[in-house]
Amino acid sequence: MSQTAIKLYRHPLSGHAHRIELQLALLGLPVELVFVDLANGAHKAPEFLALNPFGQIPVIDDNGTVIADSNAILVYLAKRYGNDQWLPEDPVGAAQVQRWLSVAAGPVAYGPAAARLITVFNASFHADEVIARAHVLLKVMDGELSDRPFLTGATATIADVANYSYISHAPEGNVSLEAYPHVRAWLQRIEALPGFVGMPRTTIGLQAG
């Protein structure tokens, strides 16, 4: 356990940043949340670029160890503090987790995450295209979760954390989860984990009203 709080540079509505806030909470680690004002370009300021030259959140500073990129941070936290619970050491288990980290960086980012960026952050994606991608992904995930409680097996790993935030908030981007009962049950299992913290929901898209 770290002796002082880990600094997490984040925006409260960023699913990428929420992954890290959630993992820190599930690990019971102390955290200092540092707000990065994306709307005013704080992520492109020289002091932030010194932490991450790509100008993206999240970034953590673990008592001088600076790590950027949400999936990289999840791996670091699991290796440093997870006692093999969140990232298996065996080759097959590690590969299964990596598969889902790739899903989080690919189909999730270009499907439900992109759809939500349109409504929450006024991004210029084509809504029909990214919503269609989201449903292709969700259909596959629903099938994968039909015979196991979590993405890689019987227990939660960083694979689940990496994919949770944008799937949970997909309705904000007009992506309905109604047709995917196994996905919805999986979301509930994650939300029941000790230490769970959610990301603020915006009343937009299918969440409106």
trRosetta pair geometry for C-beta under 8 A, 3 or more apart (Angstrom, degrees):
i j d omega theta_ij theta_ji phi_ij phi_ji
1 28 7.8 -47 -115 103 115 98
1 29 6.9 -173 -143 -111 78 76
1 81 7.2 77 -95 -134 45 110
2 5 7.5 118 105 -109 124 10
2 6 6.0 102 49 -52 163 91
2 29 6.3 52 26 -153 107 106
2 30 6.9 -121 79 47 102 94
2 62 6.3 -123 -96 -164 149 93
2 63 6.1 -174 -155 -19 119 126
2 81 7.7 -53 -23 -86 89 129
3 63 7.5 63 49 -83 85 148
4 30 7.2 -104 164 86 28 131
4 63 5.9 119 56 -85 107 105
5 30 4.1 -94 -100 130 75 102
5 31 5.5 121 -167 -138 99 7
5 32 4.2 101 120 -28 135 91
6 24 6.5 -142 63 -124 131 130
6 29 5.9 16 7 144 124 124
6 30 6.9 139 10 90 72 62
6 31 5.3 -32 64 -110 84 69
6 32 7.1 -168 85 23 34 76
6 60 5.5 -2 169 -167 111 115
6 61 7.0 167 -167 77 63 48
6 62 4.8 -15 -122 -102 102 75
6 63 7.5 -68 -99 -19 65 75
7 31 7.7 128 -105 -164 15 66
7 32 4.9 -30 -102 71 64 105
7 34 5.5 25 -172 -18 99 125
7 60 6.4 148 82 -159 60 57
7 61 4.1 3 54 50 115 100
7 62 7.9 -145 32 -65 69 36
8 17 7.1 121 163 -165 109 95
8 20 5.7 171 -139 118 125 123
8 21 6.2 139 141 -79 165 76
8 24 6.8 -104 -56 -23 141 157
8 31 5.4 3 -5 -169 119 116
8 32 7.0 165 20 77 71 49
8 33 5.6 -27 68 -111 100 56
8 34 6.5 176 82 22 43 81
8 58 6.1 -19 -170 -164 87 124
8 59 7.8 158 -155 81 44 45
8 60 5.4 -19 -99 -102 64 83
9 17 7.9 -103 105 -123 48 120
9 34 4.7 -34 -99 78 62 114
9 36 5.2 61 175 -46 90 121
9 48 7.3 155 -176 -133 152 100
9 51 6.7 87 3 120 160 161
9 57 5.7 -129 118 -122 87 102
9 58 6.0 151 77 -158 67 64
9 59 4.3 4 46 55 121 90
9 60 7.3 -158 15 -79 78 32
9 61 7.7 64 -23 -10 102 96
10 14 6.0 -145 -168 53 84 123
10 17 3.3 131 -141 -167 108 138
10 18 7.7 126 -168 -54 139 45
10 20 7.0 -157 -78 63 132 119
10 21 6.6 -37 -21 -47 178 112
10 33 6.4 -61 46 -154 111 88
10 34 7.1 111 21 66 65 62
10 35 7.3 -50 77 -111 59 38
10 36 6.4 167 74 14 8 103
10 57 5.4 139 -115 176 44 133
10 58 4.9 -6 -88 -108 90 102
11 14 4.3 91 64 -17 93 112
11 17 5.9 148 43 13 57 155
11 35 7.0 67 -107 -155 52 68
11 36 5.6 -80 -56 66 82 85
11 37 7.8 118 -101 -102 104 19
11 38 5.2 -24 -72 -15 151 118
11 57 6.0 133 -2 65 87 159
12 17 7.7 -90 -93 93 17 133
12 35 7.5 -22 -28 -116 91 94
12 199 7.2 153 170 -156 67 79
12 200 5.7 31 150 14 113 121
13 120 6.1 -168 165 173 133 136
13 121 7.8 161 114 -61 128 100
13 199 7.1 106 -128 174 38 111
13 200 6.5 -61 -87 66 75 103
13 202 6.9 38 -130 -44 124 121
14 17 3.9 65 87 14 115 108
14 18 6.5 179 94 -16 58 82
14 38 7.7 126 -60 -37 120 146
14 57 5.8 65 112 94 175 119
14 58 7.1 161 108 -53 136 87
15 18 5.2 -50 -141 34 37 116
15 19 6.8 55 155 -32 63 90
15 113 6.0 -127 53 -118 144 102
15 116 7.4 77 -25 81 132 153
15 165 3.7 158 -156 122 91 124
15 166 4.4 78 172 -62 166 82
15 169 6.4 -144 -86 40 120 135
15 199 6.6 -46 -102 -71 62 174
16 19 6.0 -40 -165 13 32 115
16 20 7.8 20 146 -8 57 100
16 56 7.8 -33 112 165 159 106
16 57 6.7 138 92 107 115 73
16 58 5.9 -166 125 -7 89 89
16 70 4.3 -137 -170 -43 84 144
16 165 7.7 -149 -45 72 22 150
17 20 5.9 -58 -165 35 44 107
17 21 6.4 42 144 -17 74 106
17 57 5.2 -4 -71 139 115 113
17 58 4.1 129 -110 -65 73 110
17 70 7.2 -116 -70 -93 30 115
18 21 5.3 -53 -143 41 42 113
18 22 5.9 44 157 -22 71 105
18 165 4.4 133 84 -118 123 141
18 199 4.1 -28 -115 -79 151 122
19 22 5.9 -63 -154 38 24 110
19 23 6.4 19 154 -16 63 108
19 58 7.6 -148 57 11 90 137
19 70 4.8 74 63 -173 138 124
19 73 7.9 124 104 76 107 115
19 74 6.4 -56 149 -66 116 118
19 104 8.0 80 -100 -171 150 145
19 161 5.6 105 -158 149 82 89
19 162 5.7 39 -141 -112 136 43
19 164 7.4 142 -106 49 76 93
19 165 5.6 -100 -60 -11 73 132
20 23 5.7 -51 -142 37 34 108
20 24 6.2 36 157 -19 65 105
20 58 4.8 -123 13 89 147 166
20 60 6.5 -159 -171 -55 142 116
20 70 6.0 -125 -42 -135 100 82
20 73 5.2 -10 -103 115 119 142
20 74 7.1 -123 -93 -66 70 74
20 77 7.6 152 -141 -27 79 148
21 24 5.9 -55 -148 36 28 112
21 25 6.4 27 153 -18 62 108
21 31 7.0 154 -128 134 67 168
21 33 7.2 28 -107 -100 115 112
21 197 6.1 -85 138 85 101 129
21 199 7.8 119 65 -84 133 83
22 25 5.7 -59 -150 37 31 111
22 26 6.3 28 155 -18 67 107
22 161 5.6 180 101 -148 119 101
22 164 6.8 -122 129 71 173 139
22 165 7.1 -158 -12 -66 143 104
22 196 7.0 1 -147 -145 94 60
22 197 5.9 -151 -103 59 62 82
22 199 8.0 -56 -52 -45 111 90
23 26 5.6 -53 -143 37 33 110
23 27 6.3 25 157 -11 65 109
23 73 7.8 153 59 122 147 96
23 74 5.7 -170 -72 -118 165 80
23 77 5.4 107 138 93 128 156
23 78 7.7 -71 -165 -55 130 81
23 86 7.5 90 -147 -157 105 156
23 158 6.6 25 -111 -117 131 89
23 161 5.0 69 -73 -173 95 158
24 27 5.9 -64 -149 44 28 106
24 29 4.7 -90 -161 63 79 107
24 31 4.7 63 150 -60 151 135
24 77 6.9 -102 -78 -135 65 149
25 28 7.4 36 -178 -73 33 33
25 29 7.9 -90 -65 42 21 71
25 31 7.7 -61 -61 4 67 137
25 195 4.5 168 148 160 79 97
25 196 6.7 92 114 -135 129 11
25 197 4.5 160 -51 -1 173 112
26 86 7.8 116 111 -92 128 131
26 156 7.8 -105 -160 111 150 138
26 161 7.1 -117 12 -91 151 128
26 193 6.0 0 -120 131 109 131
26 194 7.4 107 -138 85 64 63
26 195 4.8 152 -104 90 35 126
26 196 6.9 32 -80 -80 88 52
27 77 6.3 -133 -28 170 158 113
27 81 5.1 63 -170 119 140 127
27 82 6.5 -79 -106 -88 116 70
27 86 7.7 -48 -78 -33 102 148
27 195 7.6 -167 25 136 26 165
28 195 6.0 -105 -68 -102 70 145
29 77 7.6 -119 0 -149 156 112
29 81 6.2 3 -69 -179 128 169
36 42 5.0 -164 -169 96 69 122
36 43 5.4 66 165 -69 127 87
36 48 6.7 93 -133 -116 119 142
36 57 5.2 179 51 -69 151 137
37 40 4.6 -2 131 41 119 104
37 41 7.7 -5 104 44 87 35
37 42 4.2 94 54 -12 77 131
38 41 7.6 45 -174 -70 34 21
38 42 6.8 -77 -70 41 28 90
38 43 5.7 10 -110 -8 71 121
38 57 7.4 -96 -74 8 110 127
41 44 4.8 -49 -174 41 90 111
41 45 6.7 114 128 -45 82 82
42 45 5.4 -31 -156 -2 45 122
42 48 6.1 105 150 -33 70 147
43 48 5.4 -122 -140 131 35 156
43 55 5.0 102 142 180 89 76
43 56 6.5 52 -180 -95 133 20
43 57 6.0 -98 -108 -29 127 92
44 48 7.1 16 14 68 10 123
44 49 6.8 27 -162 -55 36 110
44 55 4.9 27 -93 -145 63 135
45 48 5.0 81 61 14 83 102
45 49 6.9 -157 90 -7 37 91
46 49 5.5 -58 -139 41 32 111
46 50 6.5 43 157 -30 64 98
47 50 5.8 -43 -157 20 32 117
47 51 7.7 26 147 -11 56 99
48 51 5.7 -55 -164 34 45 109
48 52 6.8 -29 159 43 77 85
48 55 6.8 76 113 -127 111 64
48 59 7.8 167 -162 14 83 148
49 52 6.9 -82 -134 77 34 49
49 53 5.5 52 -173 -117 82 46
49 55 5.7 -16 -94 -78 87 83
51 59 4.8 84 145 164 123 164
51 61 7.3 -75 -132 -64 121 107
51 66 5.7 -134 -149 -165 79 137
51 68 6.9 132 141 -70 80 114
52 55 6.5 -175 104 -49 94 17
52 56 5.9 -98 134 51 141 63
52 57 7.8 164 40 -82 156 38
52 59 4.9 -139 -33 -79 122 129
52 68 3.9 124 -106 -107 114 149
52 69 8.0 155 -133 -35 127 65
54 68 6.9 156 36 144 112 147
56 68 7.0 105 74 -178 89 116
56 69 7.6 48 91 -85 124 59
58 68 7.5 -178 101 -144 49 58
58 70 5.7 81 34 -85 103 81
58 73 6.4 -46 92 -3 112 163
59 66 6.5 1 179 -169 107 91
59 67 7.1 168 -157 85 62 44
59 68 4.7 -23 -105 -98 88 80
59 73 7.9 -174 -136 -75 26 133
60 66 7.2 177 90 -144 51 46
60 67 5.3 -1 55 55 94 90
60 73 5.4 116 3 -135 120 123
60 76 7.7 -164 57 85 134 140
60 77 8.0 77 19 -62 170 106
61 64 7.0 48 -177 -52 89 13
61 65 7.2 147 -160 71 46 44
61 66 5.2 -12 -103 -97 74 78
62 65 4.5 -24 66 62 94 101
62 66 7.9 -176 23 -74 67 30
62 67 7.2 13 3 6 109 107
62 76 7.8 -164 -4 144 147 128
62 80 7.4 38 166 138 168 171
65 76 7.9 -180 137 -172 126 138
67 72 5.8 -153 178 122 105 104
67 73 5.0 142 115 -96 119 75
67 76 5.0 -80 -113 -11 172 166
68 72 6.8 32 89 68 43 134
68 73 7.4 -54 -179 -52 9 103
69 72 3.9 61 81 17 109 115
69 73 6.5 176 84 -16 53 85
70 73 5.7 -56 -147 36 29 112
70 74 6.5 33 154 -22 64 103
70 104 7.9 -110 98 139 120 131
70 162 7.0 134 129 -128 109 84
71 74 5.5 -48 -148 32 35 114
71 75 6.6 36 153 -17 64 101
71 101 4.8 104 -145 -165 126 112
71 104 6.5 152 -80 84 114 128
71 105 6.1 -40 -30 -59 147 115
71 162 6.0 42 -101 -122 84 131
72 75 5.8 -53 -152 35 33 112
72 76 6.4 35 150 -20 65 106
73 76 5.5 -53 -148 37 34 114
73 77 6.2 31 156 -18 68 105
74 77 5.9 -55 -144 38 29 107
74 78 6.2 28 157 -17 64 109
74 86 7.9 -128 177 147 87 126
74 101 7.4 -167 73 -112 136 116
74 158 4.2 132 165 -163 118 130
74 161 6.2 169 -129 89 129 125
74 162 5.9 -67 -32 -70 172 99
75 78 5.9 -59 -146 39 28 110
75 79 6.1 22 158 -14 65 112
75 87 6.5 86 -132 -96 61 159
75 101 7.8 23 -56 -108 104 157
75 158 6.9 174 -72 103 48 170
76 79 6.0 -63 -146 41 26 106
76 80 5.8 11 163 -11 67 117
77 80 5.9 -60 -133 44 25 103
77 81 5.6 -37 -174 37 65 109
77 82 6.6 83 129 -42 67 106
77 86 7.5 -27 107 87 88 154
77 158 7.7 140 70 -98 100 128
78 81 7.4 -75 -114 58 12 68
78 82 3.9 -13 -154 -4 53 153
78 85 7.9 -135 -150 68 87 64
78 86 3.9 -128 -123 91 105 112
78 87 3.7 93 141 -9 143 117
78 157 7.7 38 -122 -170 144 78
78 158 5.1 -82 -54 -41 139 132
79 82 6.8 14 -25 29 16 108
79 87 6.4 -38 -59 59 68 143
82 85 5.2 -133 170 48 87 81
82 86 3.9 -91 -151 26 143 109
82 87 6.1 88 84 16 154 88
82 158 7.9 -66 -95 -46 161 107
84 87 7.1 -95 -141 72 40 60
84 88 6.7 51 -173 -124 84 38
84 89 5.5 -41 -127 -23 113 105
85 155 7.3 -95 -171 144 80 140
85 157 7.9 -167 136 -107 55 67
86 156 7.5 -18 -118 116 74 77
86 157 5.3 128 -168 -149 49 58
86 158 5.0 73 162 -39 102 86
86 161 7.7 3 -158 -3 118 133
87 94 6.8 47 173 -114 83 79
87 97 5.9 162 -132 137 72 175
87 157 6.3 110 -81 -164 43 106
87 158 5.6 -1 -69 8 92 120
88 92 7.9 -34 108 81 142 61
88 93 2.8 -40 89 127 154 135
88 94 5.5 -129 83 -54 83 62
88 96 7.7 28 36 49 132 105
88 97 6.6 170 27 -21 89 127
88 152 7.8 -142 -4 133 126 146
88 157 7.0 -49 -18 -112 85 139
89 93 7.3 28 48 71 32 125
89 94 6.7 6 -157 -53 14 115
90 93 4.5 74 64 17 93 110
90 94 6.6 -171 81 -10 42 90
91 94 5.9 -60 -143 39 25 108
91 95 6.2 24 160 -19 64 110
92 95 5.7 -58 -148 37 29 111
92 96 6.4 31 154 -22 65 105
93 96 5.7 -52 -148 32 31 112
93 97 6.7 30 154 -16 63 103
93 152 6.8 92 -151 160 69 134
93 153 7.8 -43 -123 -6 93 142
94 97 5.8 -55 -153 36 33 110
94 98 6.4 34 150 -20 66 106
95 98 5.5 -53 -146 36 35 113
95 99 6.5 47 152 -29 64 97
96 99 5.6 -42 -154 22 33 117
96 100 7.1 20 154 -8 61 103
96 151 8.0 164 155 124 99 85
96 152 4.3 118 131 -135 123 113
96 153 7.5 62 124 -26 157 101
96 159 7.2 -52 129 -57 77 158
97 100 6.1 -65 -158 41 35 102
97 101 6.4 37 147 -21 70 104
97 152 5.8 -29 -71 -62 65 158
97 157 5.2 -99 -106 134 113 144
97 158 6.2 58 -165 60 122 89
97 159 4.6 -135 -138 -49 66 110
98 101 5.4 -51 -145 34 38 114
98 102 6.4 40 154 -20 66 101
99 102 5.9 -60 -161 34 29 111
99 103 6.7 31 144 -20 64 103
99 159 7.7 17 69 -123 73 130
100 103 5.0 -39 -146 30 45 118
100 104 6.5 51 151 -22 65 97
100 151 5.0 75 -103 145 157 145
100 152 6.7 -112 -7 -54 138 100
100 159 3.5 63 78 -154 140 110
100 160 7.7 5 142 -51 153 40
100 162 6.5 137 129 66 93 124
100 163 6.1 -72 175 -33 106 129
101 104 5.6 -48 -152 33 35 114
101 105 6.5 26 151 -11 65 107
101 158 7.2 16 -78 115 107 103
101 159 6.4 -94 -45 -106 69 71
101 162 5.4 -21 -110 133 64 179
102 105 5.7 -59 -145 43 34 106
102 106 5.8 8 161 0 69 118
103 106 6.1 -72 -134 52 25 94
103 107 5.3 -30 -159 41 72 108
103 108 6.0 74 141 -17 73 102
103 137 7.5 133 -170 -147 105 113
103 163 6.5 4 100 -91 111 122
104 108 4.8 -22 -135 37 41 141
104 109 7.1 70 152 -35 47 90
104 159 7.9 -164 -28 -153 122 55
104 162 3.9 -80 -60 147 165 108
104 163 5.0 -121 -84 -76 99 70
104 166 7.9 138 -146 30 79 124
105 108 7.5 45 2 50 16 99
105 109 5.8 -3 -175 -16 29 133
106 109 6.2 -51 -121 33 3 105
106 110 6.5 -31 174 12 48 112
107 110 6.4 -70 -133 53 23 91
107 111 5.3 8 170 -8 66 127
107 133 6.7 -160 -154 167 74 101
107 136 7.5 -116 -151 93 121 99
107 137 4.4 150 158 -97 124 123
108 111 6.0 -68 -128 48 21 101
108 112 6.0 -36 -155 45 65 98
108 113 5.6 66 146 -16 73 112
108 137 6.7 151 -75 -172 55 160
108 163 5.9 -150 -77 -129 153 77
108 166 5.2 121 177 74 107 138
108 167 7.0 -65 -128 -52 114 86
109 113 4.9 -37 -131 53 36 141
109 114 6.8 66 151 -39 49 92
109 166 7.8 175 -83 -18 40 176
110 113 7.4 9 -20 56 18 99
110 114 5.4 17 -151 -20 32 136
110 130 6.6 -131 165 -127 57 92
110 133 5.8 -66 120 143 86 160
111 114 6.4 110 38 30 7 102
111 115 6.8 -16 156 -12 45 108
111 130 5.9 163 -137 -174 32 72
111 131 7.9 95 -166 -115 71 14
111 133 3.9 -135 -101 115 88 98
111 134 3.7 145 170 -79 100 60
111 135 8.0 -160 -163 5 121 40
111 136 7.3 -130 -111 52 137 88
111 137 4.8 -171 41 1 176 140
111 175 7.7 85 154 -105 87 157
112 115 5.5 -53 -143 35 33 114
112 116 6.4 32 159 -17 66 105
112 130 7.9 168 -61 157 16 96
112 134 4.3 104 -62 -126 70 118
112 137 7.1 -109 -16 69 100 140
112 138 7.7 90 -53 -55 123 106
112 166 4.8 136 102 151 109 100
112 167 6.1 97 72 -93 167 45
112 169 7.7 131 157 81 114 68
112 170 4.0 -57 -146 -109 126 99
112 173 6.0 150 -165 53 59 140
112 175 5.2 -107 -115 48 88 165
113 116 5.9 -59 -153 38 31 109
113 117 6.5 38 149 -26 64 103
113 166 4.2 -41 -74 -134 84 148
113 173 7.8 152 -160 -37 6 160
114 117 5.4 -47 -149 28 36 117
114 118 7.1 45 151 -27 62 94
114 123 7.0 -115 -160 99 66 147
114 125 4.8 109 171 -79 108 171
114 130 4.1 -121 97 -144 117 144
114 133 7.7 29 48 65 128 135
114 173 7.6 105 90 -155 42 153
115 118 5.9 -46 -165 18 36 114
115 119 7.4 12 151 -1 64 104
115 125 7.3 -101 -83 89 38 141
115 127 6.7 80 -132 -144 80 68
115 130 4.6 -175 -63 116 77 113
115 131 5.2 96 -107 -77 133 69
115 134 5.6 -34 -13 -38 141 144
115 170 7.0 42 73 -154 129 72
115 173 3.0 109 119 154 90 131
115 174 6.3 -123 174 52 118 79
115 175 5.2 95 94 -34 161 115
115 205 8.0 83 145 -116 99 147
116 119 6.2 -65 -153 44 40 98
116 120 5.4 9 164 3 78 120
116 166 6.5 -145 11 -144 143 87
116 169 5.9 52 -109 121 151 105
116 170 6.9 -107 -54 -120 111 35
116 172 5.0 49 -127 90 99 103
116 173 3.5 -89 -65 -52 53 117
116 175 7.9 -66 -51 13 82 114
116 205 7.4 -69 -114 -29 65 155
117 120 6.4 -65 -121 52 24 93
117 121 5.0 -41 -159 48 66 112
117 123 3.7 14 136 5 105 143
117 125 6.5 83 78 1 111 125
117 173 7.4 22 17 -104 47 124
118 121 7.8 6 -28 57 6 68
118 122 7.2 24 -168 -131 38 18
118 123 5.2 -81 -80 60 47 85
118 124 7.9 120 -112 -75 81 10
118 125 5.4 -96 -68 52 106 98
118 127 5.6 140 174 -90 175 90
118 130 7.3 165 -25 55 127 143
118 173 6.3 96 42 -141 96 93
119 172 6.0 -165 82 152 134 75
119 173 5.5 -169 15 -109 119 52
119 174 6.8 140 -48 -16 140 93
119 202 7.7 167 122 99 105 132
119 204 4.7 157 156 141 118 124
119 205 4.7 -12 -136 -53 176 102
120 172 6.1 29 -53 149 112 125
120 173 7.6 -59 -11 -75 98 82
120 202 5.6 135 -110 36 102 162
120 204 6.3 157 -80 66 67 152
125 129 7.1 -128 167 68 92 107
125 130 5.0 27 149 -27 137 140
126 129 4.1 53 90 14 111 117
126 130 6.6 147 77 -10 60 87
127 130 6.4 -67 -144 43 27 97
127 131 5.8 23 164 -16 68 115
127 174 6.9 21 -169 59 117 139
128 131 6.0 -60 -141 41 24 109
128 132 6.2 27 159 -21 62 109
129 132 5.9 -59 -153 34 25 111
129 133 6.6 25 151 -17 62 105
130 133 5.4 -47 -149 35 38 115
130 134 6.4 46 149 -26 64 101
130 173 7.6 -71 115 165 118 132
131 134 5.5 -48 -151 30 34 117
131 135 6.8 31 153 -16 64 102
131 173 7.2 -168 -90 134 86 97
131 174 6.1 -42 -102 98 132 97
131 175 5.6 -166 -136 -85 80 87
132 135 6.0 -56 -152 35 33 107
132 136 6.7 38 150 -20 64 102
133 136 5.7 -52 -153 32 35 114
133 137 6.5 34 151 -16 66 106
134 137 5.7 -58 -154 38 32 112
134 138 6.1 29 153 -19 68 109
134 170 6.2 146 -172 -148 137 122
134 173 7.4 161 -65 98 163 126
134 175 4.4 -62 124 -124 154 143
135 138 5.5 -50 -136 38 36 111
135 139 6.3 43 160 -25 65 101
135 175 7.0 -157 -57 -148 76 98
136 139 6.1 -55 -154 30 26 112
136 140 6.9 22 152 -13 60 106
137 140 5.9 -64 -157 38 32 108
137 141 6.2 28 153 -16 70 109
138 141 5.5 -52 -141 40 34 112
138 142 6.1 40 157 -25 66 104
138 167 7.5 142 -100 -137 93 100
138 170 7.6 84 -76 -149 131 173
138 175 7.5 164 -35 169 143 117
138 177 7.1 -143 -148 -119 143 67
138 179 7.7 96 123 78 126 96
138 180 5.0 -90 167 -70 108 154
138 183 5.9 -33 -157 -52 89 164
139 142 5.8 -51 -147 31 27 113
139 143 6.8 26 153 -15 60 105
139 180 7.3 -121 -85 -94 40 109
140 143 5.8 -59 -156 37 32 110
140 144 6.3 30 151 -18 67 108
141 144 5.5 -56 -145 38 34 112
141 145 6.0 19 160 -9 69 112
141 151 7.9 -44 -144 -113 92 97
141 163 7.8 174 -120 170 138 145
141 167 7.4 -127 141 -121 173 141
141 180 7.1 32 84 -161 99 136
141 182 7.7 -171 128 96 72 104
141 183 5.4 64 113 -91 114 110
141 186 7.9 -106 160 34 108 158
142 145 6.1 -63 -143 45 27 102
142 146 6.8 51 151 -53 60 93
142 179 7.8 -68 -68 119 165 75
142 180 4.2 -126 -81 -144 127 90
142 181 7.2 81 -148 45 114 53
142 182 4.7 125 -156 51 66 107
142 183 5.0 -62 -85 -28 79 99
143 146 5.6 -33 -156 -8 35 120
143 182 7.6 146 -46 53 14 151
144 148 7.7 -44 154 44 67 105
144 151 6.9 24 130 -143 128 66
145 148 6.6 -98 -140 66 46 69
145 149 7.8 25 -159 -158 87 13
145 150 8.0 -29 -123 -147 94 8
145 151 7.1 -43 -83 -94 93 54
145 182 3.9 157 96 149 104 114
145 183 6.2 133 41 -74 151 50
145 185 7.4 168 146 68 126 99
145 186 5.0 -68 -148 -53 150 133
146 182 5.0 -81 -79 -85 57 158
148 151 7.9 85 99 -150 118 3
148 152 7.9 -99 130 101 149 16
148 153 5.7 -80 -168 -133 139 25
148 154 6.8 -96 -158 -69 97 47
149 154 6.3 51 36 -143 109 41
149 186 7.1 150 177 -109 51 75
149 189 5.7 168 179 -137 101 170
150 153 6.2 -10 69 66 96 41
150 154 7.0 21 28 117 104 8
150 155 6.2 -46 28 105 148 17
150 156 5.0 -158 -117 -88 151 52
150 157 6.9 129 143 9 136 77
150 159 7.6 115 156 79 101 106
150 160 5.2 -56 -159 -67 106 135
150 186 6.9 125 -110 -142 44 100
150 189 6.9 -129 -74 110 81 140
151 157 7.3 -100 59 47 99 99
151 159 4.6 -127 78 123 134 120
151 160 5.3 -179 4 -74 110 74
151 163 6.6 100 -65 32 152 144
151 186 7.6 76 -55 -156 73 141
152 157 5.4 -10 36 21 130 136
152 159 5.3 100 -24 39 115 153
152 160 7.9 -113 9 -38 88 89
153 157 8.0 57 39 -17 92 118
156 160 4.7 -80 -149 42 86 150
156 161 7.4 86 170 -40 109 83
156 189 7.6 -177 -68 130 111 104
156 190 6.6 121 -113 -107 136 76
156 193 6.1 -27 5 -91 163 142
157 160 5.9 116 54 6 53 92
157 161 7.6 -108 114 4 40 93
158 161 5.1 -52 -146 41 48 115
158 162 5.9 54 153 -28 74 102
159 162 5.9 -53 -147 32 27 112
159 163 6.6 4 160 -1 61 112
160 163 6.3 -73 -148 46 28 97
160 164 5.9 44 157 -50 68 104
160 186 7.5 -142 -136 175 108 107
160 190 5.8 -172 160 -94 120 118
161 164 5.8 -41 -140 7 28 119
161 190 7.8 158 -85 -145 53 126
163 166 7.4 -79 -167 49 46 90
163 167 5.7 29 155 -13 82 126
164 167 6.2 -86 -154 45 24 104
164 168 5.7 18 167 -21 71 116
164 187 6.9 130 -146 -121 85 73
164 190 5.2 -164 -115 159 133 168
165 168 6.0 -61 -150 35 21 109
165 169 6.3 -9 163 7 61 115
165 199 5.7 64 -144 -14 101 143
166 169 6.0 -66 -136 54 32 95
166 170 6.5 69 154 -67 62 76
167 170 5.6 -14 -156 -30 34 116
167 177 7.7 90 172 -99 78 125
167 183 6.6 -125 177 -174 128 115
167 187 6.7 -146 112 -82 108 111
168 187 5.3 139 -97 -139 88 124
168 190 8.0 -108 -67 75 126 135
168 198 7.8 -134 141 -141 153 94
168 199 7.5 133 87 36 128 108
169 172 4.9 -17 173 12 86 122
169 173 7.5 74 129 -6 79 94
169 199 6.5 -49 -54 78 135 126
169 201 6.8 -167 -117 -116 96 78
170 173 5.9 -67 -164 44 48 102
170 175 3.9 -72 168 81 102 117
170 176 7.8 -100 118 -2 109 5
170 177 6.0 114 68 -56 124 100
171 174 7.3 43 -166 -88 43 14
171 175 6.3 -111 -81 68 33 60
171 176 6.3 52 -105 -104 86 43
171 177 6.4 -73 -53 -4 99 97
171 205 5.9 160 147 112 56 118
171 206 3.8 -92 -171 72 92 116
171 207 5.2 114 114 -49 107 83
172 201 6.9 -159 -69 -159 122 77
172 202 5.4 77 -137 60 130 96
172 204 5.4 50 -158 75 83 89
172 205 4.5 121 -178 34 28 133
172 206 7.2 -98 -65 44 20 74
172 207 5.0 -10 -89 3 69 129
173 205 5.4 -46 -32 -100 7 159
174 205 4.4 -129 -49 -152 64 103
174 206 5.6 129 -115 -30 43 92
175 205 7.9 -12 12 175 58 142
175 206 7.5 -118 49 4 32 132
176 179 6.9 75 110 2 104 89
176 206 6.0 146 -84 -97 75 167
177 180 5.3 -78 -168 50 68 108
177 183 6.0 -126 -158 98 106 122
177 184 5.5 127 145 -73 121 98
177 187 7.8 1 -172 -9 160 149
180 183 3.8 6 140 25 120 122
180 184 6.2 136 98 -20 76 87
181 184 5.6 -56 -146 39 34 111
181 185 6.3 34 156 -19 68 105
182 185 5.7 -50 -145 37 33 111
182 186 6.4 40 151 -22 63 104
183 186 5.6 -54 -150 34 32 115
183 187 6.6 36 151 -21 64 101
184 187 5.6 -47 -150 31 35 114
184 188 6.7 35 151 -18 63 103
185 188 5.6 -53 -152 36 35 113
185 189 6.6 38 149 -22 66 102
186 189 5.6 -51 -149 32 34 112
186 190 6.7 34 153 -17 65 101
187 190 5.9 -55 -153 35 33 110
187 191 6.3 29 152 -16 66 109
188 191 5.6 -56 -145 40 33 112
188 192 6.4 33 154 -22 65 107
189 192 5.7 -57 -149 35 32 111
189 193 7.4 53 148 -43 60 87
190 193 5.8 -31 -165 -6 41 116
190 196 6.8 126 146 -114 65 129
191 196 5.4 131 -152 167 40 163
191 198 7.2 19 -123 -76 101 103
192 196 7.1 71 39 -13 8 148
193 196 5.0 113 66 -56 80 104
198 201 7.7 -24 151 -35 125 90
201 207 5.9 -151 170 -158 110 151
202 207 6.5 109 89 84 55 143
203 207 5.5 -131 -131 124 38 96
203 208 5.3 88 161 -114 75 48
203 209 7.2 139 -174 -6 107 26
204 207 5.9 21 50 62 41 103
204 208 5.6 31 -125 -65 19 93
205 208 6.3 162 59 -18 27 95
